[in-house]
């Protein structure tokens, strides 16, 4: 039974990551901001391999930030902080 829940969570996280990457790709923001957001998504993706529940929470926070228009600040055009 627990395995079914884990598989459902995996599917949810995979779908959300796909949606998040698509949203970041279409944002009208400077390239440095887009790169910073993409790096955050890559970190969440890597975390999902070790702690799926934590990655799901981090992804929800990330999506909430996107919904609210909260993007990384003080990012140079080359993506460095």
Phi and psi restraints in degrees (value plus and minus 20) as a CYANA .aco file:
   2 UNK   PHI     -83.0   -43.0
   2 UNK   PSI     -55.0   -15.0
   3 UNK   PHI     -81.5   -41.5
   3 UNK   PSI     -58.4   -18.4
   4 UNK   PHI     -82.3   -42.3
   4 UNK   PSI     -62.1   -22.1
   5 UNK   PHI     -83.2   -43.2
   5 UNK   PSI     -59.7   -19.7
   6 UNK   PHI     -85.4   -45.4
   6 UNK   PSI     -60.3   -20.3
   7 UNK   PHI     -86.1   -46.1
   7 UNK   PSI     -58.9   -18.9
   8 UNK   PHI     -84.5   -44.5
   8 UNK   PSI     -62.6   -22.6
   9 UNK   PHI     -84.3   -44.3
   9 UNK   PSI     -60.9   -20.9
  10 UNK   PHI     -79.6   -39.6
  10 UNK   PSI     -66.0   -26.0
  11 UNK   PHI     -82.8   -42.8
  11 UNK   PSI     -61.2   -21.2
  12 UNK   PHI     -81.8   -41.8
  12 UNK   PSI     -68.6   -28.6
  13 UNK   PHI     -83.2   -43.2
  13 UNK   PSI     -62.3   -22.3
  14 UNK   PHI     -80.8   -40.8
  14 UNK   PSI     -64.7   -24.7
  15 UNK   PHI     -84.2   -44.2
  15 UNK   PSI     -62.5   -22.5
  16 UNK   PHI     -86.3   -46.3
  16 UNK   PSI     -59.6   -19.6
  17 UNK   PHI     -82.7   -42.7
  17 UNK   PSI     -61.9   -21.9
  18 UNK   PHI     -81.0   -41.0
  18 UNK   PSI     -65.2   -25.2
  19 UNK   PHI     -84.3   -44.3
  19 UNK   PSI     -63.0   -23.0
  20 UNK   PHI     -83.2   -43.2
  20 UNK   PSI     -63.7   -23.7
  21 UNK   PHI     -82.1   -42.1
  21 UNK   PSI     -61.1   -21.1
  22 UNK   PHI     -84.1   -44.1
  22 UNK   PSI     -61.4   -21.4
  23 UNK   PHI     -84.6   -44.6
  23 UNK   PSI     -63.9   -23.9
  24 UNK   PHI     -82.5   -42.5
  24 UNK   PSI     -60.7   -20.7
  25 UNK   PHI     -79.6   -39.6
  25 UNK   PSI     -53.0   -13.0
  26 UNK   PHI    -117.3   -77.3
  26 UNK   PSI     -21.1    18.9
  27 UNK   PHI     -84.8   -44.8
  27 UNK   PSI     122.8   162.8
  28 UNK   PHI    -114.3   -74.3
  28 UNK   PSI      56.1    96.1
  29 UNK   PHI    -153.2  -113.2
  29 UNK   PSI     142.5   182.5
  30 UNK   PHI     -78.8   -38.8
  30 UNK   PSI     132.4   172.4
  31 UNK   PHI     -78.5   -38.5
  31 UNK   PSI     -56.1   -16.1
  32 UNK   PHI     -82.4   -42.4
  32 UNK   PSI     -58.3   -18.3
  33 UNK   PHI     -87.5   -47.5
  33 UNK   PSI     -63.3   -23.3
  34 UNK   PHI     -79.8   -39.8
  34 UNK   PSI     -62.1   -22.1
  35 UNK   PHI     -84.3   -44.3
  35 UNK   PSI     -61.0   -21.0
  36 UNK   PHI     -84.1   -44.1
  36 UNK   PSI     -61.7   -21.7
  37 UNK   PHI     -84.9   -44.9
  37 UNK   PSI     -60.5   -20.5
  38 UNK   PHI     -84.0   -44.0
  38 UNK   PSI     -60.7   -20.7
  39 UNK   PHI     -81.5   -41.5
  39 UNK   PSI     -61.3   -21.3
  40 UNK   PHI     -79.9   -39.9
  40 UNK   PSI     -62.2   -22.2
  41 UNK   PHI     -85.0   -45.0
  41 UNK   PSI     -57.1   -17.1
  42 UNK   PHI     -85.9   -45.9
  42 UNK   PSI     -56.8   -16.8
  43 UNK   PHI     -85.1   -45.1
  43 UNK   PSI     -63.1   -23.1
  44 UNK   PHI     -83.7   -43.7
  44 UNK   PSI     -60.6   -20.6
  45 UNK   PHI     -81.1   -41.1
  45 UNK   PSI     -64.9   -24.9
  46 UNK   PHI     -85.0   -45.0
  46 UNK   PSI     -59.5   -19.5
  47 UNK   PHI     -83.6   -43.6
  47 UNK   PSI     -52.1   -12.1
  48 UNK   PHI     -81.5   -41.5
  48 UNK   PSI     -45.3    -5.3
  49 UNK   PHI     -91.4   -51.4
  49 UNK   PSI     -42.3    -2.3
  50 UNK   PHI    -131.1   -91.1
  50 UNK   PSI     -53.2   -13.2
  51 UNK   PHI    -168.2  -128.2
  51 UNK   PSI      68.9   108.9
  52 UNK   PHI     -83.4   -43.4
  52 UNK   PSI     -60.7   -20.7
  53 UNK   PHI     -84.8   -44.8
  53 UNK   PSI     -62.5   -22.5
  54 UNK   PHI     -84.6   -44.6
  54 UNK   PSI     -61.2   -21.2
  55 UNK   PHI     -82.5   -42.5
  55 UNK   PSI     -58.6   -18.6
  56 UNK   PHI     -82.8   -42.8
  56 UNK   PSI     -62.8   -22.8
  57 UNK   PHI     -83.9   -43.9
  57 UNK   PSI     -65.2   -25.2
  58 UNK   PHI     -82.6   -42.6
  58 UNK   PSI     -57.7   -17.7
  59 UNK   PHI     -87.6   -47.6
  59 UNK   PSI     -58.6   -18.6
  60 UNK   PHI     -82.4   -42.4
  60 UNK   PSI     -61.7   -21.7
  61 UNK   PHI     -83.9   -43.9
  61 UNK   PSI     -61.8   -21.8
  62 UNK   PHI     -80.2   -40.2
  62 UNK   PSI     -67.0   -27.0
  63 UNK   PHI     -85.2   -45.2
  63 UNK   PSI     -57.8   -17.8
  64 UNK   PHI     -82.7   -42.7
  64 UNK   PSI     -61.2   -21.2
  65 UNK   PHI     -81.6   -41.6
  65 UNK   PSI     -62.3   -22.3
  66 UNK   PHI     -82.1   -42.1
  66 UNK   PSI     -64.5   -24.5
  67 UNK   PHI     -79.8   -39.8
  67 UNK   PSI     -56.2   -16.2
  68 UNK   PHI    -108.3   -68.3
  68 UNK   PSI     -23.2    16.8
  69 UNK   PHI      55.7    95.7
  69 UNK   PSI       2.2    42.2
  70 UNK   PHI    -109.7   -69.7
  70 UNK   PSI      88.6   128.6
  71 UNK   PHI    -138.2   -98.2
  71 UNK   PSI     140.2   180.2
  72 UNK   PHI     -77.8   -37.8
  72 UNK   PSI     121.4   161.4
  73 UNK   PHI    -128.8   -88.8
  73 UNK   PSI     147.8   187.8
  74 UNK   PHI      36.0    76.0
  74 UNK   PSI      21.3    61.3
  75 UNK   PHI    -123.9   -83.9
  75 UNK   PSI     108.9   148.9
  76 UNK   PHI     -94.6   -54.6
  76 UNK   PSI     143.7   183.7
  77 UNK   PHI     -83.3   -43.3
  77 UNK   PSI     -42.3    -2.3
  78 UNK   PHI    -107.5   -67.5
  78 UNK   PSI     -19.3    20.7
  79 UNK   PHI      74.2   114.2
  79 UNK   PSI     -26.6    13.4
  80 UNK   PHI     -99.9   -59.9
  80 UNK   PSI     134.1   174.1
